[in-house]
Amino acid sequence: MAKTVSAQYADVDFSPLDALAGDEVVTGSTVRDVHLPSGAVLALITLDNGRDHRRPNTLGPATLTELAHTLDGIAERIAAGKVQAVGITGKQYIMAAGADLSDISRVGSKANAKLIAQRGHQVLGRLGELGVPTFAFVNGLALGGGLEIALNSTYRTVDSSAAAIALPEVFLGLIPGWGGAYLLPNLIGIENALEVVISNPLKQNRMLRPRQAFEYGIFDAIFGPANYLEDSLRWADGVLAGRIRVDRKNEPGKIERTVKWPVAIKVARGMLESKIGTVPRSPYVALELLDKARSGTKAEGFAREDEALADLVAGDQFAASMYAFDLVQKRAKRPVGAPDKARARPVTKVGVIGAGLMASQFALLFLRKLQVPVLITDLDQARVDKGIAYIHDEIGKLESKGRLDADGANRLRALVRGTTDKSEYADCDFVIEAVFEEVGVKQQVFGEIEQIVAEDAVLATNTSSLSVEEIGSKLAHPERLVGFHFFNPVAVMPLIEVVRTAQTTDAALSTAFVVAKQLGKNAVLTADAPGFVVNRLLAKVMGEAARAVYEGTPIDKVEKAFAPLGLPMGPFQLIDLVGWKVAAHVQDTMAHAFPERFYANENFHALAELPAVVEKDKGGRVTGWTKQAEKVLRPAVGSTPVDDATILRRVQDGLAQEIRLMLDEGVVPAVEDIDLCLILGAGWPFIDGGASPYLDREGASERVFGDTFHHPVIRGVGA
């Protein structure tokens, strides 16, 4: 006979968790009886932490204890024949947002981490062992443990307006540890489970919409929000009375388990190695758990989750992930140094100087987010027409995907105008340039525009590495100029570096921050220094890669040497993405500013003129040079290749030195802002925590300046 969850954890002493409750906001679990038309009594549990929807229900140690007591009471009533079914739902708009991560990050030991995993299994697992059918009525946001409550129940319904459904743990360096890694694949099949547990978290933590979750088979029924609970209770009564039969069409059968399952795991492993390398631990741990879930008992699956979760929670990658998560959730939303938003100028019309691809992407973003008139100009009408055509085409794509209705699409098309007549900038409140990355060109266009716009209009430059002050040096009113540096792709990357010069007014700066927020971006204030934050540090990475190549190291070995950094792509893959001409320009800028610390080579410009520079495999990884590139490189490459360890140490020490100097120079207020910029603007992995926690752990900080960026160093709790 299979071991029950209750029996599995009967002898575990959970008392050490009492000390972890701390200032936990406890989610209560109140119960009321619902008398169904069939005569059955359903005990309905409602999870509610007493706060509004801005503070989701979470599942900390004290919450789990209260829920356990609630289930004990219901079990006694079931035994007495007074209850025939159990339901569980959440407060308005919220089921639960999973474990209380602030508590998990303070576990103190691997043993405590294992207790948290076991406690979650013990309590949530009881939903499947009460002896009567259990129903999860997911009426809103259900993340992590919130979704695992549903998975541990017998049946599940979902509100079609629920904000998001997800198991996001892999995104944070963890695994679904309260049943998700075992129960989900056995409910919806391995391919769907791989998507939910691994692929979506690695795609910038993508969530499921309720309809998609229903189609995957996670839920048995989906109802609209108007009468969601009433409809769910009516459906549950139909199930209990036998009028409604639940069809688990995606539940894996024997053939899938023996044939399809191992193939899917093998393919997924290959994709992971290609996309993220082998440094991140949690995706591979999750993959192993999903693989083993095809056989064995629930008790065995839960035990595997206990060990895996404890190991990950105690590790360095989770500690770094929690540091990164805190930056993105808190610091990014309250930019340090941003002036009072009351000083911002209202923006009722936006001007974009240029009509190329970058400028057109800017215009589309301003249109969609600000919903105000947008003007684009260029040197000739053909370029303008091409830019307008691109914008209209992208609006059409959004309409075809259902992200815009016909009226909304037509309204956006009507708001954008293109012309060669710069006099139409006269009533623009915010004007941004997207022209060639050369100081003289930018000075010229701003000089022309300044004669046209109002005196209090804000001018913004999208320069990636040039001096904002120098760009504005010929303006009559340089105080209105700010740096407003987007990252590519414009619609996706969440960071804008807002650059302040010595002349920039608080009004101009405040306007820039307000506009960035309206665009849905996170803004970080930086000083006017070469490369600002992201490009300065990426130039160090790319420069060290180039140095190794020109010394004579094969390109594939250089790419491999950078793997321990855990970056989303190797340095030459990154260069190929941003463009060889752009990379060559950035390297020149940084080497000119700091010749003793940054590497540049004139030969790079010759490479940048080629139609193709590198060869790549199917996964996009760089495998070698093109024949044309080899020919261009040959006279410039030396014969003293360096090994992986030397390359890695150079880039680690170089980054540590540069970050220390940036802090000393006041480029940003604190090292947290540098890490935030790298996470949001360069895709630096959460498992590193940005750069500084990684450099501390690797000893680079001590080697370079005899100290660490963080006190104490951000590490896991170990054993």
Number of C-alpha atoms within 10 A of each C-alpha: 3 9 11 17 22 15 11 16 17 10 8 12 10 15 9 12 19 11 10 20 18 13 9 16 19 22 25 23 22 15 19 12 15 17 14 15 12 11 11 16 20 26 23 23 23 20 25 22 21 14 12 13 13 8 13 24 30 28 28 25 26 21 22 23 20 17 21 19 13 16 21 15 12 21 20 13 14 19 13 9 10 16 20 18 23 28 26 25 26 26 21 15 20 27 31 30 24 26 23 19 16 14 18 19 18 16 22 17 16 21 16 21 26 24 23 28 23 26 23 26 26 23 23 25 25 22 24 20 17 19 14 18 19 26 27 28 29 32 28 26 28 29 24 25 28 28 26 27 31 28 26 25 23 17 21 25 27 31 25 23 19 21 16 18 27 26 31 26 22 24 26 24 25 24 30 26 31 32 29 27 28 29 21 27 26 20 20 21 23 27 15 18 23 21 13 23 27 25 21 19 20 19 10 12 17 17 19 20 16 26 19 14 22 18 15 21 21 27 24 19 21 22 20 15 16 11 10 20 19 11 18 25 21 15 17 28 22 16 15 18 14 10 11 12 11 11 9 13 14 17 17 18 12 10 9 16 18 12 10 15 22 16 14 15 18 13 10 19 17 12 14 20 14 16 15 17 18 15 16 21 17 24 25 19 19 24 21 16 22 25 21 17 24 23 13 11 14 18 21 18 22 27 21 19 27 23 18 22 27 24 20 23 29 25 20 21 28 29 26 27 23 21 21 26 20 15 21 19 10 11 17 20 14 14 15 16 13 18 18 14 15 11 15 19 20 13 17 14 21 25 30 25 26 27 31 20 14 20 23 24 20 24 27 25 17 23 24 16 13 18 17 16 20 27 25 31 26 22 14 12 15 13 18 22 18 16 25 25 13 18 23 19 13 16 21 19 14 14 17 12 9 10 13 17 14 12 10 15 19 15 13 20 20 12 15 22 17 22 20 16 13 18 13 18 25 16 15 22 21 25 24 24 23 20 20 11 16 12 15 11 13 22 16 14 14 23 16 13 20 20 14 16 22 14 12 14 22 27 27 26 25 25 24 24 22 22 21 28 22 16 23 26 15 13 20 12 15 21 23 22 30 28 31 25 19 24 20 16 11 17 15 10 16 22 25 26 26 26 29 23 22 11 15 18 19 18 19 24 32 20 27 28 26 23 21 22 15 13 18 15 23 25 30 27 25 23 22 24 21 21 21 26 28 21 21 23 23 21 26 23 23 24 25 24 25 22 20 24 23 23 15 17 22 16 21 16 18 25 20 16 20 23 19 12 20 19 22 16 23 25 25 24 19 19 18 18 13 14 12 22 18 17 23 23 19 25 27 21 21 24 20 15 14 12 12 8 14 23 21 23 16 10 16 21 17 15 21 19 12 15 10 15 19 21 15 13 10 7 12 13 19 22 17 19 18 16 13 14 20 15 12 17 18 12 10 15 18 14 10 12 17 17 13 18 10 12 20 21 16 18 22 27 20 21 24 27 17 18 23 19 12 21 15 12 12 14 22 21 17 14 20 22 23 24 27 28 28 22 24 23 21 23 17 22 24 26 29 27 29 29 26 27 27 24 23 23 17 14 17 24 26 16 16 17 13 9 13 21 20 14 8 8 15 23 17 21 19 15 13
